[in-house]
Amino acid sequence: MLALIAAVLIVLWLLGFFAFHVSAGVVHVLLIIGIVMLVLHFLRGRAATI
């Protein structure tokens, strides 16, 4: 679930950055949230398999 949310946020960031020219602050916040959620997904996935 976290990976899906992270992927959606990253896609929204790319669209905002390249297509819509949204303000820089919102775009970078979306990127940071997406990356953090993706990292959390991988860390929790490894902890569950151990």
C-alpha positions in Angstrom: 0.0 0.0 0.0 2.8 2.4 0.8 4.5 1.6 -2.4 1.4 2.5 -4.3 1.0 5.8 -2.5 4.6 6.6 -3.1 4.3 5.8 -6.8 1.3 8.1 -7.1 3.0 10.9 -5.3 6.1 10.6 -7.5 3.9 10.6 -10.6 2.1 13.7 -9.4 5.4 15.3 -8.7 6.6 14.6 -12.2 3.4 15.9 -13.7 3.6 19.1 -11.6 7.2 19.6 -12.4 7.1 19.1 -16.2 3.5 19.8 -17.2 1.7 22.2 -14.9 4.6 24.3 -13.5 3.1 24.2 -10.0 4.9 26.3 -7.3 8.2 24.8 -6.4 7.4 24.3 -2.7 4.4 22.0 -3.3 6.3 20.0 -6.0 9.2 19.3 -3.7 7.1 18.4 -0.7 5.3 15.8 -2.9 8.7 14.4 -3.9 10.0 14.2 -0.4 6.8 12.5 0.9 6.9 10.0 -2.0 10.5 9.1 -1.3 10.0 8.8 2.5 7.0 6.5 2.0 8.9 4.3 -0.5 11.8 3.9 1.9 9.4 3.1 4.8 7.8 0.4 2.5 11.1 -1.3 1.9 12.3 -1.1 5.5 9.0 -2.6 6.8 9.2 -5.2 4.1 12.6 -6.4 5.2 11.6 -6.3 8.9 8.6 -8.5 8.2 10.7 -11.2 6.4 13.3 -11.6 9.1 
